[in-house]
Amino acid sequence: MAKRQNPKWVTPERQTHLVELFNRSQGFCVFGHKPCPYPEHHYEVFIEGLIAEWIADDRAQRLEEWHFEQRQLHSLNERRAPLQGRFNAIGKDIFYASQPQYYFLGFGISGLTFKAFVKVRLASTYVNLYVDVDLKGVSKNKRRKAIRYNKVTDEVRQSINKAVRHYLEH
């Protein structure tokens, strides 16, 4: 014969509470009224609501445990608050000196002059600069590849640096 399984809400403490409630009420009014006018105070009706509350509490506890487990599984163990005192004065100077002055966004051909230009964005700003690039000293093959594949040659890099320096000085 198979062993009878108890419902999930049954714990020894809850069983004890139900037995004490039955002994106190003798199966009638749980609040002790002799002629009880309230049907919801009778033992059978009262324990149905009590068991429903226990089931809801167990469900909420399981859900909370599941959320906690998910947070533990998927957390990156990284600090969420910013670090205080991350740089000293020398470290900050070295860090900012190693940052680029501009970000290369792409090549293009001007529709008015039919000459190549480069679009760059200055670091830490929203300013975009359009720099005219002179590719006359470069071979025709390198010029086409530079425009087609956004390849930055040394000549292009020099003209971008010159234009960025000029913009920042004025």
VEXMIBA-343122 format. One record per residue (C-alpha): z, y, x; residue number from 1. Coordinates in steps of 0.2 Angstrom, whole numbers, plus 5000, padded with zeros to 4 digits. Example, Ala and Ser with C-alpha at 12.3 -4.5 7.8 and 13.67 -1.06 7.14 Angstrom:
! VEXMIBA-343122
+------+------+------+-----+
!    Z !    Y !    X !  nr !
+------+------+------+-----+
! 5039 ! 4978 ! 5062 !   1 !
! 5036 ! 4995 ! 5068 !   2 !
+------+------+------+-----+
END
This chain:
! VEXMIBA-343122
+------+------+------+-----+
!    Z !    Y !    X !  nr !
+------+------+------+-----+
! 5000 ! 5000 ! 5000 !   1 !
! 4996 ! 5017 ! 5006 !   2 !
! 5009 ! 5029 ! 5010 !   3 !
! 5011 ! 5044 ! 4998 !   4 !
! 5006 ! 5061 ! 5006 !   5 !
! 5017 ! 5076 ! 5001 !   6 !
! 5008 ! 5092 ! 4997 !   7 !
! 5007 ! 5105 ! 5011 !   8 !
! 5019 ! 5117 ! 5003 !   9 !
! 5033 ! 5103 ! 5004 !  10 !
! 5046 ! 5106 ! 5017 !  11 !
! 5064 ! 5100 ! 5018 !  12 !
! 5071 ! 5117 ! 5015 !  13 !
! 5060 ! 5120 ! 5000 !  14 !
! 5064 ! 5102 ! 4993 !  15 !
! 5083 ! 5106 ! 4995 !  16 !
! 5080 ! 5123 ! 4986 !  17 !
! 5072 ! 5114 ! 4971 !  18 !
! 5086 ! 5101 ! 4970 !  19 !
! 5099 ! 5114 ! 4970 !  20 !
! 5090 ! 5125 ! 4957 !  21 !
! 5089 ! 5109 ! 4946 !  22 !
! 5107 ! 5105 ! 4948 !  23 !
! 5113 ! 5123 ! 4944 !  24 !
! 5102 ! 5124 ! 4929 !  25 !
! 5102 ! 5106 ! 4923 !  26 !
! 5084 ! 5108 ! 4919 !  27 !
! 5086 ! 5123 ! 4907 !  28 !
! 5087 ! 5141 ! 4911 !  29 !
! 5088 ! 5145 ! 4930 !  30 !
! 5098 ! 5161 ! 4927 !  31 !
! 5112 ! 5152 ! 4917 !  32 !
! 5108 ! 5159 ! 4900 !  33 !
! 5115 ! 5146 ! 4887 !  34 !
! 5102 ! 5151 ! 4873 !  35 !
! 5089 ! 5157 ! 4885 !  36 !
! 5076 ! 5169 ! 4875 !  37 !
! 5064 ! 5169 ! 4890 !  38 !
! 5052 ! 5155 ! 4892 !  39 !
! 5048 ! 5160 ! 4910 !  40 !
! 5066 ! 5156 ! 4914 !  41 !
! 5065 ! 5138 ! 4910 !  42 !
! 5065 ! 5126 ! 4925 !  43 !
! 5048 ! 5119 ! 4923 !  44 !
! 5039 ! 5136 ! 4921 !  45 !
! 5050 ! 5144 ! 4934 !  46 !
! 5046 ! 5132 ! 4948 !  47 !
! 5027 ! 5133 ! 4945 !  48 !
! 5027 ! 5151 ! 4949 !  49 !
! 5039 ! 5148 ! 4964 !  50 !
! 5027 ! 5134 ! 4971 !  51 !
! 5012 ! 5146 ! 4969 !  52 !
! 5021 ! 5159 ! 4979 !  53 !
! 5025 ! 5146 ! 4993 !  54 !
! 5007 ! 5141 ! 4993 !  55 !
! 5001 ! 5159 ! 4995 !  56 !
! 5014 ! 5162 ! 5009 !  57 !
! 5008 ! 5147 ! 5018 !  58 !
! 4990 ! 5152 ! 5016 !  59 !
! 4994 ! 5170 ! 5023 !  60 !
! 5004 ! 5162 ! 5037 !  61 !
! 4989 ! 5150 ! 5042 !  62 !
! 4977 ! 5165 ! 5041 !  63 !
! 4988 ! 5176 ! 5052 !  64 !
! 4990 ! 5161 ! 5065 !  65 !
! 4971 ! 5159 ! 5065 !  66 !
! 4968 ! 5178 ! 5068 !  67 !
! 4981 ! 5177 ! 5082 !  68 !
! 4972 ! 5162 ! 5090 !  69 !
! 4955 ! 5170 ! 5088 !  70 !
! 4961 ! 5186 ! 5097 !  71 !
! 4969 ! 5175 ! 5111 !  72 !
! 4952 ! 5165 ! 5113 !  73 !
! 4941 ! 5180 ! 5113 !  74 !
! 4951 ! 5193 ! 5122 !  75 !
! 4945 ! 5198 ! 5139 !  76 !
! 4962 ! 5201 ! 5147 !  77 !
! 4957 ! 5219 ! 5152 !  78 !
! 4967 ! 5234 ! 5151 !  79 !
! 4963 ! 5245 ! 5135 !  80 !
! 4971 ! 5260 ! 5141 !  81 !
! 4963 ! 5271 ! 5155 !  82 !
! 4971 ! 5269 ! 5172 !  83 !
! 4981 ! 5284 ! 5177 !  84 !
! 4979 ! 5290 ! 5195 !  85 !
! 4963 ! 5280 ! 5198 !  86 !
! 4956 ! 5291 ! 5212 !  87 !
! 4965 ! 5302 ! 5225 !  88 !
! 4956 ! 5317 ! 5231 !  89 !
! 4946 ! 5309 ! 5245 !  90 !
! 4941 ! 5294 ! 5234 !  91 !
! 4935 ! 5306 ! 5220 !  92 !
! 4924 ! 5315 ! 5232 !  93 !
! 4916 ! 5299 ! 5239 !  94 !
! 4913 ! 5292 ! 5221 !  95 !
! 4905 ! 5308 ! 5215 !  96 !
! 4894 ! 5310 ! 5231 !  97 !
! 4888 ! 5292 ! 5229 !  98 !
! 4882 ! 5296 ! 5211 !  99 !
! 4863 ! 5300 ! 5208 ! 100 !
! 4858 ! 5318 ! 5204 ! 101 !
! 4845 ! 5312 ! 5192 ! 102 !
! 4838 ! 5297 ! 5182 ! 103 !
! 4820 ! 5293 ! 5182 ! 104 !
! 4813 ! 5291 ! 5165 ! 105 !
! 4795 ! 5289 ! 5167 ! 106 !
! 4777 ! 5294 ! 5173 ! 107 !
! 4764 ! 5303 ! 5162 ! 108 !
! 4748 ! 5312 ! 5163 ! 109 !
! 4747 ! 5330 ! 5156 ! 110 !
! 4735 ! 5332 ! 5142 ! 111 !
! 4732 ! 5350 ! 5147 ! 112 !
! 4730 ! 5349 ! 5166 ! 113 !
! 4726 ! 5330 ! 5168 ! 114 !
! 4738 ! 5329 ! 5182 ! 115 !
! 4753 ! 5317 ! 5184 ! 116 !
! 4770 ! 5322 ! 5180 ! 117 !
! 4787 ! 5314 ! 5180 ! 118 !
! 4801 ! 5315 ! 5167 ! 119 !
! 4819 ! 5315 ! 5175 ! 120 !
! 4836 ! 5318 ! 5167 ! 121 !
! 4849 ! 5326 ! 5177 ! 122 !
! 4865 ! 5317 ! 5179 ! 123 !
! 4880 ! 5322 ! 5167 ! 124 !
! 4869 ! 5333 ! 5157 ! 125 !
! 4856 ! 5332 ! 5143 ! 126 !
! 4843 ! 5342 ! 5153 ! 127 !
! 4826 ! 5334 ! 5155 ! 128 !
! 4815 ! 5340 ! 5169 ! 129 !
! 4796 ! 5338 ! 5169 ! 130 !
! 4791 ! 5338 ! 5187 ! 131 !
! 4772 ! 5340 ! 5192 ! 132 !
! 4768 ! 5327 ! 5205 ! 133 !
! 4755 ! 5329 ! 5218 ! 134 !
! 4747 ! 5312 ! 5222 ! 135 !
! 4732 ! 5318 ! 5232 ! 136 !
! 4739 ! 5311 ! 5248 ! 137 !
! 4741 ! 5294 ! 5241 ! 138 !
! 4727 ! 5281 ! 5239 ! 139 !
! 4718 ! 5279 ! 5222 ! 140 !
! 4726 ! 5261 ! 5220 ! 141 !
! 4744 ! 5267 ! 5224 ! 142 !
! 4741 ! 5282 ! 5212 ! 143 !
! 4736 ! 5271 ! 5198 ! 144 !
! 4750 ! 5258 ! 5200 ! 145 !
! 4762 ! 5272 ! 5201 ! 146 !
! 4757 ! 5279 ! 5184 ! 147 !
! 4754 ! 5262 ! 5176 ! 148 !
! 4770 ! 5253 ! 5182 ! 149 !
! 4781 ! 5268 ! 5184 ! 150 !
! 4783 ! 5265 ! 5203 ! 151 !
! 4791 ! 5279 ! 5212 ! 152 !
! 4784 ! 5282 ! 5229 ! 153 !
! 4791 ! 5292 ! 5244 ! 154 !
! 4780 ! 5307 ! 5240 ! 155 !
! 4785 ! 5307 ! 5222 ! 156 !
! 4804 ! 5305 ! 5226 ! 157 !
! 4802 ! 5320 ! 5238 ! 158 !
! 4795 ! 5331 ! 5225 ! 159 !
! 4808 ! 5326 ! 5212 ! 160 !
! 4822 ! 5330 ! 5224 ! 161 !
! 4814 ! 5347 ! 5228 ! 162 !
! 4813 ! 5351 ! 5210 ! 163 !
! 4830 ! 5345 ! 5206 ! 164 !
! 4838 ! 5355 ! 5220 ! 165 !
! 4828 ! 5370 ! 5215 ! 166 !
! 4834 ! 5369 ! 5197 ! 167 !
! 4852 ! 5366 ! 5202 ! 168 !
! 4852 ! 5381 ! 5214 ! 169 !
! 4845 ! 5393 ! 5201 ! 170 !
+------+------+------+-----+
END
